[in-house]
Amino acid sequence: MLTYKHNFIGGERVHPRSETLCEVRSAHGNEPLGLVPLASHADVDLAVAISRRAFDIGLWSHAGQVARGAIVSRFRSLYAGVAHEIADLVSEQNGITVHFNRFLTGGLLRECEAHLAEASDLARHEPVAGTAGSGTLRGWHPVGVVAIIVPWNAPQQVAFSWLLPALLAGCVAILVLPPETALDGQRLGDLLEEAGLWKGVLSILVADPAITEYLAAHRDVDTVVFAGSGAAAMRIASISAGPLKNVFLDIQGRSTGIVLPDADLGTTVEGLRYGSLSANGMWKSNQTCLLTPRHRHVEFTEALVAMVSELRIGDPLDPLSFIGPSPSLAHRQVLQEFIELGLREGASLAYGGRHVPRNDGGGNYMTPAIFAHATNEMSITRREILGPVITVLSYADIDDAIRLANDNRHRLSSCVWTSDEDLGVAVAERINAPTVAINGAWSEESERPRNAMRFGSANVLGTTPLQNFLNPRTISF
């Protein structure tokens, strides 16, 4: 069992100000995996004070890209040596199967390389041609103290997407871990310390929602990054608005798959094995709302049920398991409540949605649920569901499909399934989503959270005023 008796604050292990410990348990067997201090208000105040001092002194922010890049590059090398071990630890905590978490490892390492390349190309200041006066320079400067709040379903991915760029930019950071996955983030601190990260630059705290909100509202925190559910994100945005700091919201939600009338049924359903159910159905680009032509709705649903019924449900550390358990009994009960809600709203449960006990009677396992004959007004269609729950809707024609796809602001991405690639691109261009794939095409670029909502200082969303009023979109085919 992993036991951390001290918090990681300012790059050092520091005795916690509170005696409260967070016990992390296995999603599979509920056995204890480790103990970590649970942060208190005093722990947050200490971490923020050390971070504030480190940034205001300016040693890290003025160290230069070469020095910062060398440390992050060493961290990447160290991480590569233990990446599968960390992936397994994540799986033990949150129940997402190890084959998925290990698959992500290569992507994380490539993302780190991309951050390093971007940082090396970013000049601090460069002359601006054609301006009045003789000495105009335009450039970039770090935003200051950054609090990064990661979710339990994608802890390593969010850390790589936000923490590493913040450090490379010259910011100092406080990484906030949820109690459900409080262990794997500790390893990041150990590895960054081993890589030579300077004192004062990074703190790592495990915090419950109340302490997380206290940190987000802290006046000495300049920027807050929150990755998680829409409801929690709006709460973070509202409590951070007082000091008028920058707030990035990397919001989870539902993604849409549009099955066009000409789509090949076998290819589409097989693609949805990963396109809808990766990471126990909790990956934010999963197509958990599927739109089918009205005349093919029954045919498609039956094929989808046949595919899902063959998926292996079991221990997330078993490489053959495709669906793992919920991280806790409470989370599985939430999923069961959604199943009951869908039935009350009038959808038909075509498959699954039932508890699957282990041989010893334990475990937080549930068969994936497929709802047929759903509508866009139902809660199971519009609300975020962190789990293997798929809703299938029908549409009259392509214009109706696009209307349905654009009628939910929680749509994070979409996929168009078709035998005609040109038609797929034409439909994709009409969908209001930051990333659209054709026939399941996937790119690591589209997975990066470049489209997270940002609140705060004006003229910050883009590099030009025009870009402040444009949303980027990626179409992959």
Number of C-alpha atoms within 10 A of each C-alpha: 9 11 13 16 15 15 24 24 27 26 20 17 16 14 14 21 17 13 12 12 17 20 17 23 21 23 27 25 15 17 11 14 17 18 19 23 26 25 24 22 16 13 22 23 15 18 23 27 16 19 27 22 14 23 22 13 10 15 13 24 23 15 11 15 20 12 14 23 20 16 19 24 16 17 23 20 14 16 21 15 10 12 20 18 14 21 23 20 20 29 30 27 29 26 28 32 29 26 20 20 24 19 12 16 19 13 14 22 17 13 19 20 15 14 21 21 12 13 17 15 9 12 11 14 12 11 12 13 10 8 10 8 6 10 9 13 12 10 11 11 12 17 18 23 27 29 29 24 29 25 21 19 25 20 21 23 20 24 22 18 18 25 25 20 19 21 22 26 26 24 26 31 30 26 25 27 26 22 24 22 27 27 25 19 22 20 14 20 23 16 19 20 17 13 19 15 24 16 16 22 25 29 27 27 28 27 26 17 12 11 20 25 18 18 25 28 22 20 14 18 24 22 23 27 26 27 25 20 18 17 11 16 19 14 11 24 25 13 15 26 15 11 14 16 22 21 26 23 24 23 21 23 25 26 27 29 29 30 28 23 17 11 17 14 18 12 14 22 22 14 15 21 16 18 23 26 24 23 27 28 24 23 24 24 26 28 28 30 26 24 27 27 21 15 12 15 18 16 12 20 23 13 15 23 18 13 15 20 13 9 16 13 21 22 25 28 19 13 13 15 18 24 27 31 30 25 26 20 16 11 15 21 15 14 22 17 12 18 21 15 15 20 15 11 14 14 22 16 19 17 20 19 21 15 15 17 12 14 7 7 8 13 25 24 26 25 21 23 22 23 26 23 17 25 20 18 12 16 15 25 25 18 15 20 21 22 24 26 25 27 27 27 24 24 22 11 14 16 12 14 23 18 15 20 25 17 14 19 12 19 23 23 26 29 31 28 27 22 17 13 14 11 14 23 18 11 20 24 13 13 21 21 25 18 24 31 22 25 26 21 14 18 14 10 13 19 17 15 16 13 20 18 13 16 19 18 11 9 13 14 21 13 9 10 12 10 13 13 11 10 12 12 17 17 20 18 16
